[in-house]
Amino acid sequence: MQKNMLIAVGSGGLSAVASMAFLSGMPGGLLFVYLATLPIFMVAFSMGTVAASIAAVSGIVMAGIIGGNLTAGAYGLFHALPAWFVSRQNLSSRQGPDGSVVWYPLGNVLSALSILCAVLMVIGALVFAGNSVDSIEQSITTTLFETFSIMMPSLSDAEMLAMVGMLAAIFPGAMGGSWVVMTAINAVLAQAIVVRMGCNLRPTPRFMHMDLPQWAAWPLIITAVAALALDGESRYMAQNVSLILATPFFFLGLSVIHWAVRRISFSPALLTIFYLIMVVSGWALMLVAALGMIEQWAGIRSRFSDIKNNESNNDLTKSDNSDTDGHNGQ
């Protein structure tokens, strides 16, 4: 028990240090920031939620020691809280009617995580609105313009304004969505590592069979309608919250693609090409999210599976009838 506690404390400290690697200017520091929640997830998925809580708290303390209260608060919100929250949800279970263990569904974890991210963004926007004269969109536009002026000095003002205006419109939602994606990727990596080590508490969920809860679409619908009906700052926040709430549908679309490609013999090559396309094309990301929404309402996988099963049953019936006719003829 004492050994596990020391590992949890050390993992939390490692997570905090990794989260600040980019600020130190060390090579590859941004990669360490992206993987900052990985140690907490590994502790959680191998030792349980109590160890995850200890790791999260120790990470916050370590961040405070290194960078002060503001750094500790930022680490807690962006790294410790989502890692603890996902760990707690992912390790929840109940006993099924047959006595088997029923684990909390993967789709429910992603939906809850996206709502947590959306709530944190709204709270942050309210705090910002109370302490700033400029609107959130104006502040983001100014910051992006100054950043790209340094990074791309060859662009004209007109080109710069066009690019910055397009990015500023979706910047908070894109950052929130990437936060959800990176949290999920860290959880997947941690599960793979603890499975390889043979110390996983939960079996690995099958991604291509992932489903979202029925309620997952309603927050997205409400915020999308609000984005159309409102104006000004409220409209800006609603449309960006919609982007965050669409993230689980992106994962659902990916699961449909994995399910479809799995039926083809050269599926690894197809998946590799598809992921490369997503890296360079924002349209591909939106199409995948749209596919997830279609799956949520129409059930693409179940429909095609039913068709295939019916065709198989019909083939068997025809085969049985042929055998019967052959015997009768004899």
N, C-alpha and C positions, 0 to 999 in steps of 0.2 A: 504493500500500500504506500509506504514511504517512497519507494522507488518510483511508482507511478506518479506520485505528486511532484517529485523532482523533475521527472520527464515533462509533465504538464507545464510546470513553471518555466523550465528551460525552453520549451516549444513556444510559449507565449512571448518570452523575451526575444527569441530568434525571429518571430513574426514581426515584432515591433521594430527590430533593427532592419529587417528586410524592407519594411514599409518606408523607411527613411533613407534607403540606399541611394535613391536618385538625387537627393539633396546633397549628398557627400561628393557627387561628381565622379564616383567610381565607374569604371567601364561596365556596361551591362546593368547599370543600376536600375533602369526602368523595368527590366525583366524581373528583378528581385521584388520590386513593388507589386507587379502583377501577381507574383506567387506568394505574397505576404500572408495570405490566409491558409496556405497549404499546411504549415505545421500544426495549426489548430485543428484543421480537419483530420489530419492523420491521428492526432491524439484522441479526438472525438470518436472516430470510426473504429478505433482499436481498443479504447478504454471506457468510452461512455460519455454521457453529457456532464457528469460532475467534473471529470477531467477537462472537458471542453470549457466549462465555466472557469476553472482555475487558470487555464491557459489564457483565456480572454482577459481576465482580470490582471494577470501578471503582465500581459502585453501592454495593457493600458498604463500600468504602473511604470513599466520600463520606458514607454514612450514619454511619460511625464518626467522621468528622471533625465532623459536625454534632451528633450525639447521643450519642456514646460507644460503648463496646463492646456494651452491651445493645441499643441501637438498631441497631447493625450486625448483630448476631446475628438480631434479629427481622426486619430487612429481608432478610437472606440466606435465612431459612427461608420467609418468606411471599411473597417477590417474586422474588428472584434465582434461587433454586434451582428453583422450578417453571417459570420462564421458560426457564432454560437446559435443563432436563430435557425440556420439551415441544419446544423448538427442535431439540434433538439427535435426538429420536425422529421428529419430523415430517420432518426433512431426510434421514433414513436411506433408503437405496434399494439395490436389487440389480438385476442384469441378468436379464431374463426369457429363456425358451428361444428366443424369436424375436429376441433382441438388444435389445428395448425396455427402457426404464427402469421398474422396478416400485417404486413408492414405498411407504413404510411406511403401513399402513392407518390411517385416521382413528380407527376404533373401538379399535384397539390402543393408540393414543396416549391416548385418554380412559380406557381401562381401567387402563393403567399409571399415569396421573396420579392416579386415585382411590385406587389402592393406595399410592402415595407419600404421599398425604394421610392415609390411614388409619394408615400406619406412623408418620408424624410425630406424629399425635394420640396414639397408644399410648405413644410415647416420652415425649411431654409429660406424659401421665397418670402414668407411672411416676416421672418426676422430681418431679412435684407430690406424689405419694403419699409420697415419701421425705422431703419437706420441709414437710409440713403435717399438723396433727392432724385437721382436718376432712376428710371425704370430698370428692371432686370435686363430686358432686351437691349436697352441703350448701353448699359454697362458692359454687357457681353460683346456688343458690336464694337465698342471703343477698345476693349482689351484685345479682341481678335485683330482689329485693324492695326494696332500697334505691334502685335506679335508678327503678323505677316509682312508688315513694312520692313521689319528687320530680317525676316527669313527670305523674303522675295522682293528685294529692292528694285528689280527690273520691271515689275508690273506697274502699269499706269494707275492713276487714282481711280479712273472709271472701272478698270478691271478689278482692282482691289475691292472697291465698294460692292461690285456685283458678287464677287466670291464671298466676301465677309457677310453680306446681307443674306445670302443663301444659307451659309453655315450657322449664323446667329439664330435663324428661325427655328432650327432643330437642335441647337447645341446642348441645352440641358437634358432633353430627352435622349439624345444620342449618348451622352455621357452616362446617364442613368441606365440605359439599356446595356451599354458595354460593362457597367459595374455588375449588373445581374449576370451577364454572360461570363465574365471573368470569375465571379464567385462560383458559378456552376462548373466551370472548367477546373477550378481548384478542387472542388468537391469530387469530381470525376477522377482526377489524378490521384487524390488521396485514397479513394476507394480502391483504385487499381493497385496502388503501392501496398496497402495493408492486406489486400487479397493475395498478392504475390508473397507477402511475408507470412501469410497464414494466420493473421490475427484479426480479421474483420468480424465485426459483430453482426452485420447485416449482409445477406447475399446481394450481389450486384444486380440492380434492376435492369431489365432488358429495354434498352432505349427505343428500339423500333416498335415496341408495344405500348409506348407511353400514351396516356390519355390525360386530358385536362378535366377538372371538375366542371359541371354544368354552369356553375355560377361565375366561372372565370370570364365569360364574355360580357357580362353585364357592366362591370366597372369600365371596361373599354368602350362599350356602347354609350354609356352615360357621359364619359369625358369627351368622346368624339362629337356627340350632339352638342355638348356645352361649347366645344371649340367652334362649332358652326353658328351657334346662337349668340355667343358673347362677343365682345370686342375689347380692344385695348390689352391691358396687362392680364386680365382674366382669360381672354382668348389665348394669349401666348402660353400661359401656364397650362391650360386645358389641353392644347395640342401637344405639348411636350410630355405631359402626364400620359396622354394616349400612346405616345411612342413607347414609353416604359411598360405600360400595361399590355402592349402588343408583343413584348419579348417572349412570353410563354408560347404564343402562337408561332413564333419563329422556330422554337424548339420542336413544337408539334409538327410543323411543316418538315423539319429535318428528319423527324422520326418516320414520317410518311415516305420521304425519299429513301431513307435507309431500308425501309420495308420493301419498297418497289425495286430498288437496285439489288437487294439481296437475292432476288429471284433470277438474276442474270449471272452467268458464269464468270464474267470478267468484272464483277462488281467493285473490287478494290480500285481498279484503274478509273472507273467511272466516278467513284466517290472522290478520288484525288482531283480529277479534272473539275468536278463540281465545286469543291471547296476552293480551288484556285480561282474559279470564276467569281465566287462570293467575295474573295479578298479584294478583287479589283473592281467589282461592280456593286454599287448601292442598289441598283434595280433588282439584282438577283436576291438581295436580302429581303426586299419588299415582296417579291414574288413568293419567296419561301414562307414569309409570314402570312400572305394571302392564302397560300395552300393550307397552312395550319388552320386558318379560319374556316375554309371550306370543309376540311376534315372534321372540325368541331361540330358543324351544323349538318353535314351530309354523310359523314362516316365513310370516307372513300375506302379505307382498308376493310371494314366489315362488309361493305357492298361487294367489292371484288372477291373477297374471300367466300362470300355466300354464292356468288356466281360460279366460282371455281368448284366449290363443293357440290353445287347442283349439277354441273357438267360431269363431275366425277361420278356422282350417283346415277346420272342418266347413262353414262358409259357402262357402269356396272350392271344396270338394269337391262340394257341392250345385250350385254354379254350373257347375262343369265337367260334371257329370252332365246338367244341363239342356241345356247346349250340345250335348252328345253326342246326347241324345235328339232334339233339334231337327234335327240333321244327319241322324240316322237316318231321321226321319220324312220328310225331303225325299227 
